[in-house]
Amino acid sequence: MRPAGRRRTDPRWTVRWRRGPGLCDYTPAVIATVVHLHGLGSSPRSPKALALARRLEPLGVRYRVPDLEVPSFERITLSAVIERAAAELAAAGDGPLALVGSSFGGLAALHLADRRPRVAARVERMALLAPALDLGEGRERQLDGDWLERWRSDGFLELPHSASGSPRPVHYGLVEDLRRYDSYAVRVGMPILIYHGRRDESVPYQQSVRFADRRPNVTLRLLDTDHSLDGEMDAVADGLVEFFGVGRR
C-alpha cells in the first residue's frame, strides 16, 4: 500500500500518514528529560546518543543513556532491557519525559510503552531511530540461511558488538524471548516520530513503513542514508528539537 500524502523534500523523504492528525497538529510539550535506549551491541557512548546529547543538553534537556546490556550481552533479552529502561524512567527527574530508541532500543521503547503503561505515563513523545521492529528479518540479510537453526542447536550465535569492535556470542534465549512480542500489534497512542534510512543494511526500512501505516499518531521520515543515519544526524537533531518543543523556554 502506498502511503498517502508522501512528499519529497530534498535531500530527504518525509512520509505523512493519512489526512488528519499528524506531527504538526500536536502542540509541542517542553521535554525536561530524554531517556535514550541504545541498540544491541552498542553502549551509552553510541554515536547517535552522543550527537543528540550534544544538541539537546545546551537547551536545558537532561539526556540519560542507561547501559542496556542486561544481565549481560551474552544473556540479553528484550524483557530484561524493558525492565532496565522502566527503572530508568522511574528514576528520572521531574517534568515531561521523552523516549528515544535506536535500533534494538527502538524495539524496547515501543514495547515498554505498550507493556508498562503506568511507568510510561509521563512519556510525552517517542522518537525511534531505525527501529528493529522485527529483529529476525534484519538478521536474514546479514547471516546464512540456516542461521536460526544453528543458533538454536549451538545455544549461542556471534553477533556484532560495535562497542567492543568485534563479534560476541549471544544466547538463544534472546530469540525465545522475542517471540513474546509483536511490534505491529502494539497500541501506543502518544506522538511518535521515526527516522529510518532507505539504505539501511541491517533493518529494512519497510518495517517502519508497515508500522506507520494506518497509525495517525506516527510520522515517518525516510532519509537517504544507512542504519547509522550517517550524514543525517544534524537533520535528526533538528527534528527532535522541534518535536520535543525544547529551546522555547
BAKOLNU-654061 format. One line per 10 residues: number of its first residue (from 1); their letters; for each residue z, y, x of C-alpha. Coordinates in Angstrom, 3 decimals. Layout:
BEGIN
NUM	A	Z/Y/X | ...
This chain:
BEGIN
1	MRPAGRRRTD	0.000/0.000/0.000 | -0.912/3.409/1.400 | 1.929/5.946/1.407 | 1.426/8.856/-0.961 | 1.317/12.342/0.377 | 0.602/11.496/4.024 | -0.469/14.462/6.087 | -1.491/14.916/9.703 | 0.446/17.284/11.946 | -0.941/17.483/15.444
11	PRWTVRWRRG	0.126/15.619/17.536 | 2.485/13.738/15.186 | 2.215/11.953/11.857 | 4.654/12.779/9.093 | 4.868/10.379/6.167 | 6.453/11.637/2.956 | 7.063/9.047/0.292 | 6.118/9.745/-3.326 | 6.047/13.062/-5.095 | 9.554/14.232/-5.856
21	PGLCDYTPAV	12.778/14.338/-3.837 | 12.193/14.345/-0.109 | 13.774/15.516/3.080 | 13.098/19.187/2.422 | 14.617/19.024/-1.063 | 18.130/18.408/0.317 | 20.480/21.258/1.138 | 21.474/20.549/4.746 | 25.084/19.639/5.368 | 26.612/21.113/8.508
31	IATVVHLHGL	27.373/17.977/10.502 | 30.521/18.110/12.636 | 30.284/14.713/14.359 | 27.420/12.359/15.142 | 28.096/8.686/15.879 | 25.184/7.204/17.823 | 24.661/3.426/17.763 | 22.642/2.333/20.790 | 20.214/-0.559/20.958 | 20.546/-4.169/22.055
41	GSSPRSPKAL	20.888/-4.316/25.832 | 21.366/-0.561/26.045 | 24.574/1.413/26.592 | 26.357/4.684/25.776 | 24.275/6.160/28.633 | 20.968/5.390/26.949 | 18.217/7.998/27.484 | 17.933/8.684/23.731 | 21.684/9.216/23.338 | 21.881/11.487/26.380
51	ALARRLEPLG	18.895/13.568/25.270 | 20.269/14.105/21.776 | 23.794/14.841/23.015 | 22.417/17.487/25.389 | 20.701/19.175/22.473 | 23.381/18.902/19.793 | 26.649/19.375/21.690 | 25.904/23.020/22.625 | 25.533/23.652/18.876 | 29.117/22.558/18.285
61	VRYRVPDLEV	28.485/18.909/17.345 | 30.761/16.159/18.650 | 28.444/13.402/19.870 | 30.112/9.990/20.093 | 28.352/6.945/21.548 | 30.541/3.807/21.403 | 29.901/0.748/23.543 | 28.460/-1.830/21.157 | 28.376/-4.893/23.416 | 30.970/-6.708/21.332
71	PSFERITLSA	32.564/-9.069/22.009 | 30.084/-9.193/24.952 | 26.326/-9.019/25.369 | 26.185/-12.806/25.672 | 28.095/-13.324/22.394 | 26.960/-10.246/20.484 | 26.429/-10.402/16.711 | 25.343/-7.801/14.200 | 28.592/-8.330/12.268 | 30.678/-7.538/15.352
81	VIERAAAELA	28.615/-4.426/16.066 | 29.080/-3.226/12.474 | 32.863/-3.649/12.751 | 32.912/-1.750/16.043 | 30.842/1.065/14.538 | 33.056/1.174/11.443 | 36.112/1.631/13.675 | 34.350/4.495/15.430 | 33.638/6.201/12.104 | 37.254/5.778/11.049
91	AAGDGPLALV	38.423/7.385/14.293 | 36.024/10.331/14.121 | 37.426/13.816/13.665 | 37.426/15.943/10.552 | 34.273/17.183/8.914 | 30.991/15.671/7.760 | 29.574/12.812/9.805 | 26.074/11.637/10.622 | 24.914/8.285/11.936 | 22.118/7.897/14.463
101	GSSFGGLAAL	20.943/4.351/15.075 | 18.449/3.369/17.768 | 16.556/0.051/17.548 | 19.236/-2.650/17.011 | 21.688/0.207/16.463 | 19.486/1.373/13.597 | 19.816/-2.060/12.024 | 23.598/-1.820/12.419 | 23.759/1.705/10.967 | 21.811/0.703/7.878
111	HLADRRPRVA	23.908/-2.378/7.131 | 27.150/-0.560/7.903 | 26.332/1.949/5.174 | 25.359/-0.884/2.813 | 28.217/-3.337/3.515 | 31.053/-0.880/4.246 | 30.543/1.949/1.734 | 34.170/3.152/1.849 | 34.059/3.528/5.618 | 30.657/5.205/5.423
121	ARVERMALLA	31.630/7.549/2.578 | 31.903/10.527/4.940 | 28.445/9.952/6.380 | 26.194/12.689/5.017 | 22.979/11.846/6.857 | 21.446/8.924/8.727 | 18.715/9.090/11.364 | 17.056/5.893/12.588 | 15.044/5.794/15.817 | 12.551/2.910/15.954
131	PALDLGEGRE	14.956/0.755/13.908 | 14.730/-3.012/14.463 | 14.879/-3.898/10.782 | 13.563/-7.421/11.438 | 14.593/-8.399/14.954 | 12.727/-11.705/14.883 | 9.389/-10.110/14.068 | 9.698/-7.819/17.063 | 10.552/-10.673/19.442 | 7.478/-12.634/18.356
141	RQLDGDWLER	5.366/-10.037/20.140 | 7.263/-10.486/23.403 | 8.079/-14.207/23.592 | 6.215/-17.537/23.431 | 5.544/-19.131/20.055 | 8.389/-21.660/20.262 | 10.990/-19.155/21.461 | 13.223/-19.532/18.411 | 13.367/-23.331/18.669 | 14.051/-23.123/22.414
151	WRSDGFLELP	16.826/-20.631/21.711 | 18.393/-22.965/19.149 | 18.179/-26.067/21.324 | 19.305/-24.410/24.569 | 22.031/-22.304/22.945 | 21.082/-19.211/24.950 | 17.954/-17.119/25.476 | 17.455/-14.419/28.081 | 16.738/-11.035/26.523 | 16.004/-7.684/28.158
161	HSASGSPRPV	19.067/-5.718/29.224 | 17.939/-2.227/30.169 | 21.432/-1.076/31.114 | 21.605/-3.597/33.972 | 17.896/-3.697/34.743 | 17.494/-7.471/34.378 | 17.426/-10.024/31.513 | 20.692/-11.606/30.424 | 21.437/-14.608/28.190 | 22.394/-14.175/24.538
171	HYGLVEDLRR	23.932/-16.934/22.413 | 22.025/-18.359/19.417 | 24.895/-17.214/17.206 | 23.127/-13.858/17.033 | 20.272/-15.472/15.104 | 22.621/-17.321/12.760 | 24.490/-14.098/12.032 | 21.306/-12.101/11.433 | 20.331/-14.498/8.643 | 23.126/-12.973/6.558
181	YDSYAVRVGM	21.330/-9.616/6.460 | 18.166/-8.424/4.685 | 17.224/-4.888/5.653 | 14.703/-4.499/2.854 | 17.301/-5.304/0.177 | 19.895/-2.688/1.141 | 20.854/0.077/-1.268 | 21.764/3.225/0.640 | 21.368/6.495/-1.235 | 22.059/9.072/1.471
191	PILIYHGRRD	19.172/11.044/3.005 | 17.598/9.000/5.811 | 15.183/10.276/8.454 | 13.239/7.714/10.506 | 11.244/8.280/13.686 | 9.019/5.430/14.841 | 6.245/5.214/17.416 | 2.867/3.900/16.325 | 2.511/2.298/19.786 | 5.893/0.548/19.632
201	ESVPYQQSVR	5.545/-2.678/21.614 | 8.992/-4.039/20.650 | 9.477/-3.244/16.957 | 6.352/-2.932/14.779 | 6.295/0.471/13.099 | 5.178/-1.292/9.912 | 8.812/-2.342/9.448 | 9.756/1.291/8.907 | 6.730/1.816/6.648 | 7.839/-1.101/4.478
211	FADRRPNVTL	11.416/0.148/4.323 | 10.472/3.730/3.438 | 8.038/2.747/0.701 | 9.463/3.448/-2.772 | 12.661/4.982/-1.358 | 12.536/8.712/-2.181 | 15.635/9.422/-0.060 | 13.784/8.277/3.086 | 11.471/10.419/5.200 | 9.421/8.582/7.821
221	RLLDTDHSLD	7.823/10.372/10.755 | 5.389/8.293/12.785 | 4.871/9.521/16.329 | 2.133/8.817/18.855 | 4.464/7.067/21.291 | 6.127/3.734/22.106 | 9.549/2.195/21.432 | 11.289/4.562/23.848 | 9.911/7.581/21.935 | 8.872/8.799/25.372
231	GEMDAVADGL	7.412/12.287/25.326 | 8.663/12.965/21.808 | 12.427/13.297/22.226 | 12.233/17.099/22.105 | 10.492/16.846/18.737 | 13.050/14.279/17.562 | 15.918/16.533/18.641 | 14.349/19.491/16.826 | 14.056/17.380/13.694 | 17.688/16.273/13.863
241	VEFFGVGRR	18.929/19.831/14.352 | 17.181/20.755/11.092 | 18.141/17.528/9.288 | 21.799/17.834/10.230 | 21.934/21.543/9.401 | 23.537/22.453/12.734 | 23.172/25.732/14.565 | 23.722/27.618/11.285 | 27.382/28.446/11.719
